[in-house]
């Protein structure tokens, strides 16, 4: 029987989150041709994850009791949320788990009164960019501030001015 559970993460989930992050972001590093040591997500420790669980909104997705996905978001100024460390186990990425996780974030952000959800992703990863586009995000701008080209993507939950300066709120994350 396959049971999918999306829930807020607890400190006891930190190691499971790290395991999913490592699987997913190792694939990310390979796809953009970067050494794993240059990808911040792959340098995280269990203490880093626990700190985020206490200071951000962190959710996990479990399939039959096993953690197969995770995501974090933080509430910034002017109703902008920033999504980070979104990861789904590469072995099950085509099952729709990622879409469920993004929908959970959208619902939570709406409940918090957010105006938009923002994120960065490697622009070279066309499948990832396509995934976000399919789920209501658009490419707002491109940056090279992390030693590779990243797409800054936005999902507007409320109508926003096209030239709204998201970058000044999100900063160099």
GIHUVEN-V398481 format. One record per backbone hydrogen bond with DSSP energy under -0.5 kcal/mol. CO is the residue of the C=O (numbers start at 1). NH is the residue of the N-H. E is the energy in kcal/mol with one decimal. If there is no record, write none. Layout:
BEGIN
co=(CO,CO)
nh=(NH,NH)
e=(E,E)
END
This chain:
BEGIN
co=(1,3,5,5,7,10,11,13,14,15,16,17,18,19,20,21,22,23,24,25,26,27,28,29,30,35,36,38,39,40,41,45,46,47,48,49,50,51,52,56,57,58,59,60,61,61,62,62,63,66,68,69,70,71,72,73,74,74,76,77,79,79,80,81,81,82,84,85,87,89,90,92,93,96,97,98,99,100,101,102,103,104,105,106,107,108,109,110,115,115,116,117,118,119,121,122,124,125,125,126,127,128,129,130,131,132,132,133,138,138,141,143,144,148,149,149,150,150,151,151,152,152,153,154,154,155,155,161,164,165,166,166,167,171)
nh=(3,64,7,62,60,13,14,17,18,19,20,21,22,23,24,25,26,27,28,29,30,31,32,34,33,38,39,40,42,43,44,49,50,51,52,53,54,55,56,58,73,9,71,7,68,69,5,64,66,63,89,61,87,59,84,57,76,82,79,80,115,116,76,83,118,74,72,87,70,92,93,95,96,100,101,102,103,104,105,106,107,108,109,110,111,112,114,113,157,158,81,155,83,153,151,125,126,128,129,130,131,132,133,134,135,135,137,136,140,154,152,150,147,146,123,124,143,152,121,153,140,141,119,138,156,117,157,164,166,169,169,170,171,173)
e=(-0.7,-3.2,-0.5,-3.0,-2.8,-2.5,-1.6,-2.4,-2.6,-2.2,-1.9,-2.8,-2.7,-1.9,-2.6,-3.2,-1.4,-1.3,-1.7,-2.4,-2.0,-2.3,-1.7,-2.6,-1.0,-2.2,-1.7,-0.7,-1.4,-1.7,-0.8,-1.9,-2.4,-2.4,-2.1,-2.4,-1.6,-1.4,-2.9,-0.7,-2.3,-3.1,-2.0,-2.3,-3.0,-1.3,-2.5,-0.6,-1.8,-2.8,-3.1,-2.5,-2.8,-2.5,-3.1,-2.8,-0.6,-2.6,-0.6,-1.5,-3.4,-1.8,-3.2,-0.5,-2.7,-2.0,-2.2,-0.6,-2.4,-2.2,-0.9,-1.8,-0.5,-1.8,-2.3,-2.6,-2.1,-2.0,-2.2,-2.4,-2.6,-2.5,-2.7,-2.4,-2.2,-1.4,-2.8,-1.5,-2.7,-1.7,-2.8,-2.8,-3.2,-3.0,-3.5,-1.3,-1.7,-0.5,-2.5,-2.8,-2.0,-2.3,-2.5,-2.6,-1.1,-0.5,-2.3,-1.6,-0.7,-2.3,-3.1,-3.1,-1.1,-0.8,-1.8,-0.6,-2.5,-0.5,-1.8,-0.7,-2.9,-1.4,-1.9,-2.1,-0.5,-2.4,-0.5,-2.1,-1.7,-0.7,-1.0,-2.8,-2.9,-1.2)
END
